[in-house]
Amino acid sequence: MARDYRIVSADTHLQIAAERWTGRIPAKYRDQAPRTVQMPDGGDATQIGEKRSIFHGGLSGRPYSDRSPNGGRFETAPGVGSPEQRLKEQDIDGIDGEIMYTYPAGVSYYKGIKDLNAYKATVHAWNEFLAEEYCVVAPQRLIGMGMLPDTGVEDAIGEMEYCARTGMKGVYLSTFPNGSAIPTPEDDRFWAAALDLDMPLTGHVSFGGFGAGRPMYPFAPDQDPNDVASGVDPFSKFAQYAVRGAGNALQMIFTGVFDRFPKLQIYFAETQVGWIPHFLDILDDQYERHMPWADRMGLMKSLDRMPSEYVREHFSWGFMRNSFGVRSRHEIGVENMFWSTDFPHAESDWPESQAGIDEDFVGVPEDEVQQMLSGNVIKYFSLDPAIQSTVGRKAAAASS
């Protein structure tokens, strides 16, 4: 019978055998398509050019003592079957719907395909599979995030437009729209297009491997890189305590993205959230200490507000088991917290997510529980708050 959404996981993964969807890649590129290979230990992996991504199917639905990152098989692991099987797995766990990311989670894995046209065709084929074959079975419960190529703003906009036409509920960025780890003015065309399309934007963990190299801020062309490398770099002061996604948030804040696009929102999945109050506290302190000289030297412009205010207004964060984060919810902002299972990966408690919910949310007012378990996700992704489902939190509790 129809009932309200109760629990929507804001971060899960769909890692399936490549052969299930690569037939959608044009024939002329299919020799470069991802393919399933077997590892020496007997487990499966996805081969993409010279890169190999191990299938982590042995990490969910087992006691911790029996888990292993190796040996998972596409044929037998939970989470990798048909859409109908996935719906049954949701019901077993008392989950009403899932925001689903592919795995490998970022398009950088697909850069093992050297031919850029073949690479873009592969990204598009995955989105086509989601939109036309997989999610269409139950679009309010199987909520796949479209994958965007990192070959420039024009390509990212084109693929986002395709996702919007097919009714997909959101897209995720693995880099900034320009295809790099640093925001640039050309990204503004993408942000504007996303708002015009009313397309929710997400990142899985972060954009562009934040922190892997320096500088991570687009300093003026005449800025001496030796100065940046030697520490005359105010951005490194602001970002030094940033965790998953937060560094990208600062990149966008300090380059004025939200002053130009005040309605723009970003959701970062799989970040956990307990660190956020500390990060915001230190961020504002560092800003007050270092912004005056940075502004005076012409390295960065002062903000209209404190940086923590931008973070709270424009970013949402995904978390799994994180009781400390739940206890800190008012410092983070209950409206910015999206609960998730990470099914079928290692952090997943499937098929016993209800027990984890009961432990993490003990003593939390019901209206706040509902916000974090589903209300925030429903609002962000414009989901239908009514859904056909056979099992939910209340139903599961009633039957126990």
C-alpha positions as CSV (number, residue, x, y, z in Angstrom):
1,M,0.0,0.0,0.0
2,A,1.1,3.6,-0.6
3,R,2.7,5.4,2.4
4,D,5.1,8.2,3.0
5,Y,8.8,7.9,2.3
6,R,10.5,6.9,5.5
7,I,14.1,6.0,4.7
8,V,16.1,7.0,1.6
9,S,19.8,6.1,1.5
10,A,21.6,9.1,0.1
11,D,24.7,7.1,-1.0
12,T,24.8,3.6,-2.4
13,H,26.6,2.0,-5.3
14,L,25.8,0.0,-8.4
15,Q,28.8,-2.0,-9.4
16,I,27.9,-4.6,-11.9
17,A,29.6,-6.6,-14.6
18,A,30.6,-4.4,-17.4
19,E,29.0,-6.7,-20.0
20,R,25.6,-5.8,-18.6
21,W,25.8,-2.3,-20.1
22,T,28.7,-1.9,-22.5
23,G,26.7,-3.2,-25.4
24,R,25.3,0.4,-25.5
25,I,28.7,1.7,-26.5
26,P,28.9,2.3,-30.3
27,A,30.5,-0.7,-32.0
28,K,33.5,1.3,-33.3
29,Y,34.6,2.0,-29.6
30,R,33.6,-1.3,-28.1
31,D,37.1,-2.8,-28.2
32,Q,38.1,-0.2,-25.6
33,A,35.1,-0.9,-23.4
34,P,35.4,-1.9,-19.7
35,R,35.3,-5.6,-19.3
36,T,35.2,-8.1,-16.5
37,V,38.4,-10.0,-15.6
38,Q,39.1,-12.5,-12.9
39,M,41.8,-11.9,-10.3
40,P,44.3,-14.6,-9.2
41,D,42.3,-15.0,-5.9
42,G,39.2,-15.9,-7.9
43,G,37.4,-12.6,-7.4
44,D,36.2,-10.3,-10.2
45,A,37.5,-6.9,-11.3
46,T,36.7,-4.4,-14.0
47,Q,39.5,-3.8,-16.5
48,I,39.4,-0.3,-18.0
49,G,42.3,0.3,-20.4
50,E,45.3,-0.4,-18.2
51,K,43.4,0.2,-15.0
52,R,41.8,-2.5,-12.9
53,S,39.1,-1.9,-10.3
54,I,38.6,-4.8,-7.9
55,F,34.9,-5.7,-7.2
56,H,34.3,-5.2,-3.5
57,G,31.3,-7.5,-3.3
58,G,32.6,-9.5,-0.4
59,L,32.2,-6.6,2.0
60,S,28.5,-6.4,2.7
61,G,25.9,-8.7,4.3
62,R,28.6,-10.7,6.3
63,P,29.9,-10.6,9.8
64,Y,32.9,-8.3,10.0
65,S,35.1,-11.2,10.8
66,D,34.2,-12.9,7.5
67,R,34.7,-9.9,5.2
68,S,37.4,-9.5,2.7
69,P,38.1,-6.9,0.0
70,N,39.0,-9.7,-2.4
71,G,37.1,-12.6,-3.9
72,G,33.8,-10.9,-4.7
73,R,31.9,-12.2,-7.7
74,F,29.4,-10.3,-9.8
75,E,27.2,-13.4,-10.1
76,T,26.6,-13.9,-6.4
77,A,27.2,-10.7,-4.3
78,P,24.3,-8.6,-3.0
79,G,23.6,-5.3,-4.9
80,V,24.7,-6.4,-8.3
81,G,21.7,-8.2,-9.8
82,S,18.6,-7.0,-11.6
83,P,16.7,-3.9,-10.7
84,E,14.0,-6.2,-9.3
85,Q,16.6,-7.9,-7.1
86,R,17.8,-4.5,-5.9
87,L,14.3,-3.6,-4.9
88,K,14.0,-6.8,-2.8
89,E,17.3,-6.0,-1.2
90,Q,15.9,-2.5,-0.2
91,D,12.8,-4.1,1.2
92,I,14.9,-6.6,3.2
93,D,16.8,-3.7,4.8
94,G,13.7,-1.5,5.3
95,I,14.9,1.1,2.8
96,D,12.5,2.9,0.5
97,G,14.9,4.3,-2.1
98,E,18.6,4.8,-2.9
99,I,20.7,7.5,-4.4
100,M,23.0,5.4,-6.5
101,Y,26.5,6.1,-7.7
102,T,28.4,3.9,-10.1
103,Y,31.5,2.2,-9.0
104,P,34.3,2.9,-9.9
105,A,32.8,6.1,-8.5
106,G,34.7,8.7,-10.6
107,V,35.2,9.2,-14.3
108,S,38.9,9.2,-13.7
109,Y,38.8,5.4,-13.7
110,Y,37.5,5.5,-17.2
111,K,40.4,7.6,-18.3
112,G,42.1,4.3,-18.8
113,I,40.4,4.6,-22.2
114,K,42.9,6.8,-24.1
115,D,40.6,7.7,-27.0
116,L,38.6,10.6,-25.7
117,N,35.7,9.9,-28.0
118,A,35.5,6.4,-26.8
119,Y,35.8,7.6,-23.2
120,K,32.9,10.0,-23.7
121,A,30.8,7.3,-25.4
122,T,31.5,5.0,-22.5
123,V,30.3,7.6,-19.9
124,H,27.2,8.2,-22.0
125,A,26.5,4.5,-22.3
126,W,26.4,4.1,-18.6
127,N,23.9,7.0,-18.2
128,E,21.8,5.5,-21.0
129,F,21.8,2.2,-19.2
130,L,20.6,3.8,-16.0
131,A,18.0,5.9,-17.6
132,E,16.5,3.5,-20.1
133,E,17.0,0.1,-18.5
134,Y,17.8,0.1,-14.8
135,C,16.3,3.0,-12.9
136,V,13.2,3.1,-15.1
137,V,12.0,-0.1,-13.4
138,A,11.3,2.0,-10.2
139,P,12.5,5.6,-10.8
140,Q,11.4,6.8,-7.3
141,R,13.4,4.0,-5.6
142,L,16.3,3.4,-7.9
143,I,17.7,6.9,-8.2
144,G,20.8,6.8,-10.3
145,M,23.2,9.8,-10.5
146,G,24.3,10.6,-14.0
147,M,28.0,10.5,-14.6
148,L,29.6,13.5,-16.3
149,P,32.8,13.4,-18.4
150,D,35.8,15.5,-17.3
151,T,36.6,16.7,-20.8
152,G,35.5,20.3,-20.4
153,V,32.5,22.4,-19.7
154,E,30.8,21.9,-23.0
155,D,30.9,18.1,-22.7
156,A,29.7,18.2,-19.1
157,I,26.8,20.4,-20.0
158,G,25.8,18.2,-22.9
159,E,25.7,15.1,-20.8
160,M,23.9,16.9,-18.0
161,E,21.2,18.0,-20.5
162,Y,20.8,14.3,-21.6
163,C,20.3,13.3,-18.0
164,A,17.7,16.0,-17.5
165,R,15.8,14.9,-20.7
166,T,15.6,11.4,-19.5
167,G,14.3,12.3,-16.1
168,M,17.4,11.4,-14.0
169,K,17.2,13.0,-10.6
170,G,20.8,14.3,-10.3
171,V,24.3,14.2,-11.7
172,Y,27.7,13.9,-10.0
173,L,30.9,15.7,-10.7
174,S,34.3,14.0,-10.3
175,T,36.2,17.2,-11.1
176,F,35.2,20.8,-11.6
177,P,33.2,21.2,-14.8
178,N,36.3,22.4,-16.7
179,G,37.8,19.0,-16.1
180,S,40.5,20.0,-13.6
181,A,41.0,20.1,-9.8
182,I,40.7,23.9,-9.8
183,P,37.6,26.0,-10.5
184,T,37.9,28.4,-13.4
185,P,35.7,31.2,-14.8
186,E,34.4,28.9,-17.6
187,D,32.7,26.7,-15.0
188,D,30.1,29.5,-14.6
189,R,28.4,28.3,-17.8
190,F,27.9,24.9,-16.2
191,W,26.6,26.3,-12.9
192,A,24.2,28.5,-14.8
193,A,23.0,25.5,-16.9
194,A,22.5,23.3,-13.8
195,L,20.3,26.0,-12.3
196,D,18.4,26.5,-15.5
197,L,17.8,22.7,-15.7
198,D,16.9,22.5,-12.0
199,M,19.4,19.6,-11.9
200,P,20.7,18.6,-8.4
201,L,24.5,18.5,-8.3
202,T,26.5,16.0,-6.2
203,G,30.0,14.9,-5.6
204,H,31.1,11.5,-4.3
205,V,33.6,12.3,-1.5
206,S,35.2,15.2,-3.4
207,F,36.1,16.8,-6.7
208,G,39.3,16.2,-8.5
209,G,41.4,14.5,-5.8
210,F,41.5,17.6,-3.6
211,G,44.7,17.8,-1.7
212,A,46.7,15.7,-4.1
213,G,48.8,18.6,-5.4
214,R,49.3,22.3,-5.1
215,P,48.2,24.9,-5.6
216,M,44.5,24.2,-5.3
217,Y,43.4,27.8,-5.7
218,P,43.6,29.7,-9.0
219,F,46.0,32.5,-8.0
220,A,46.7,35.4,-10.3
221,P,48.8,34.5,-13.4
222,D,51.6,36.7,-12.1
223,Q,51.7,35.0,-8.7
224,D,55.1,33.4,-8.2
225,P,54.5,29.7,-7.7
226,N,57.6,29.6,-5.5
227,D,55.8,31.9,-3.1
228,V,52.8,29.6,-3.1
229,A,55.0,26.5,-2.5
230,S,56.9,28.2,0.3
231,G,53.8,29.0,2.2
232,V,52.7,32.5,1.1
233,D,49.4,30.9,0.3
234,P,46.4,32.0,2.3
235,F,44.1,29.3,0.8
236,S,46.3,26.6,2.3
237,K,45.7,28.2,5.7
238,F,41.9,28.1,5.2
239,A,41.9,24.6,3.8
240,Q,44.4,22.9,6.0
241,Y,41.7,21.2,8.2
242,A,39.4,20.5,5.4
243,V,38.1,16.9,5.1
244,R,36.2,15.1,2.3
245,G,34.6,17.7,0.0
246,A,35.3,20.7,2.3
247,G,38.3,21.7,0.4
248,N,36.3,21.9,-2.8
249,A,33.6,23.9,-0.9
250,L,36.3,26.5,0.0
251,Q,37.6,26.6,-3.6
252,M,34.1,27.6,-4.7
253,I,33.5,30.0,-1.9
254,F,36.8,31.9,-2.3
255,T,36.4,32.2,-6.1
256,G,33.0,33.8,-5.6
257,V,30.9,31.1,-7.1
258,F,28.1,31.5,-4.6
259,D,28.1,35.3,-4.8
260,R,27.4,34.9,-8.6
261,F,25.0,31.9,-8.1
262,P,23.3,32.4,-4.7
263,K,20.9,29.5,-5.4
264,L,23.5,26.9,-6.2
265,Q,23.7,23.9,-3.9
266,I,26.1,20.9,-3.7
267,Y,25.7,17.6,-1.9
268,F,28.9,15.6,-1.1
269,A,28.2,11.9,-0.4
270,E,30.2,9.7,1.9
271,T,31.9,12.3,4.0
272,Q,30.8,11.4,7.5
273,V,29.9,14.6,9.4
274,G,31.4,14.6,12.9
275,W,34.3,16.7,11.8
276,I,32.3,19.6,10.4
277,P,31.8,21.7,13.6
278,H,35.5,21.6,14.3
279,F,36.3,22.4,10.7
280,L,33.9,25.4,10.6
281,D,35.2,26.8,13.9
282,I,38.9,26.6,12.8
283,L,38.0,27.9,9.3
284,D,36.5,31.2,10.6
285,D,39.4,31.6,13.0
286,Q,42.0,31.1,10.2
287,Y,40.0,33.5,8.0
288,E,40.1,36.2,10.6
289,R,43.9,35.7,11.1
290,H,45.0,35.5,7.5
291,M,42.5,37.2,5.3
292,P,43.7,40.8,6.1
293,W,47.2,40.3,4.7
294,A,46.0,38.1,1.8
295,D,43.6,40.9,0.8
296,R,46.2,43.5,1.3
297,M,48.7,41.6,-0.9
298,G,46.1,41.1,-3.6
299,L,46.2,37.3,-3.3
300,M,42.5,36.8,-2.4
301,K,39.5,39.0,-1.9
302,S,37.6,39.2,1.4
303,L,34.2,37.6,1.5
304,D,31.0,39.3,2.2
305,R,30.3,36.9,5.1
306,M,32.3,34.5,7.2
307,P,33.2,31.4,5.2
308,S,31.3,29.1,7.6
309,E,28.1,30.8,6.6
310,Y,28.7,29.9,3.0
311,V,29.3,26.3,3.9
312,R,26.1,26.0,5.9
313,E,24.0,27.7,3.2
314,H,25.3,25.9,0.1
315,F,26.5,22.4,1.1
316,S,25.0,19.2,2.3
317,W,26.9,16.1,3.6
318,G,26.3,12.4,3.5
319,F,27.0,10.1,6.5
320,M,26.6,6.5,7.4
321,R,27.1,5.2,11.0
322,N,28.2,8.4,12.7
323,S,26.6,8.7,16.2
324,F,29.0,11.6,17.1
325,G,27.9,13.4,14.0
326,V,24.2,12.9,14.9
327,R,24.9,14.3,18.4
328,S,26.5,17.3,16.7
329,R,23.6,17.8,14.3
330,H,22.7,21.3,15.5
331,E,26.2,22.7,15.0
332,I,26.2,21.1,11.5
333,G,22.6,21.9,10.6
334,V,20.1,19.1,10.6
335,E,18.9,20.3,7.2
336,N,22.4,19.6,5.8
337,M,22.7,16.0,6.8
338,F,21.8,13.0,4.5
339,W,21.9,9.6,6.0
340,S,23.0,6.7,3.9
341,T,24.0,3.0,3.9
342,D,26.9,2.9,1.3
343,F,25.4,-0.5,0.2
344,P,26.9,-2.8,-0.8
345,H,30.4,-1.5,0.3
346,A,32.2,-2.1,3.6
347,E,30.5,0.6,5.6
348,S,27.1,-0.9,4.8
349,D,25.1,-2.6,7.6
350,W,22.8,-4.3,5.1
351,P,20.6,-6.2,5.8
352,E,20.5,-4.7,9.4
353,S,20.5,-1.0,8.8
354,Q,17.5,-0.6,11.1
355,A,19.6,-1.6,14.1
356,G,22.2,1.1,13.2
357,I,19.5,3.7,12.8
358,D,18.1,2.9,16.2
359,E,21.6,3.2,17.8
360,D,22.7,6.4,16.1
361,F,19.4,8.3,16.5
362,V,18.5,7.4,20.1
363,G,17.0,10.4,21.8
364,V,16.7,12.4,18.6
365,P,13.3,14.1,18.1
366,E,11.3,12.3,15.5
367,D,11.0,15.3,13.2
368,E,14.8,15.6,13.1
369,V,15.2,11.8,12.5
370,Q,12.8,12.1,9.6
371,Q,14.7,15.0,8.1
372,M,18.0,13.1,8.1
373,L,16.6,9.8,7.0
374,S,14.5,11.1,4.1
375,G,13.2,14.6,4.3
376,N,16.4,16.4,3.3
377,V,17.0,13.9,0.4
378,I,13.4,14.2,-0.9
379,K,13.7,18.0,-0.9
380,Y,17.1,18.1,-2.5
381,F,16.3,15.6,-5.3
382,S,12.7,16.7,-5.8
383,L,11.5,13.1,-5.1
384,D,7.8,12.1,-4.8
385,P,7.1,11.9,-1.0
386,A,4.7,9.0,-1.6
387,I,6.0,5.6,-2.7
388,Q,4.9,2.1,-3.2
389,S,6.8,-0.1,-0.8
390,T,6.2,-3.2,1.3
391,V,8.7,-2.6,4.2
392,G,9.7,0.6,6.0
393,R,10.9,1.7,9.4
394,K,7.4,1.6,11.0
395,A,6.4,-1.6,9.3
396,A,9.6,-3.2,10.3
397,A,9.2,-2.1,13.9
398,A,5.6,-3.4,14.0
399,S,6.6,-6.8,12.8
400,S,9.5,-7.2,15.2
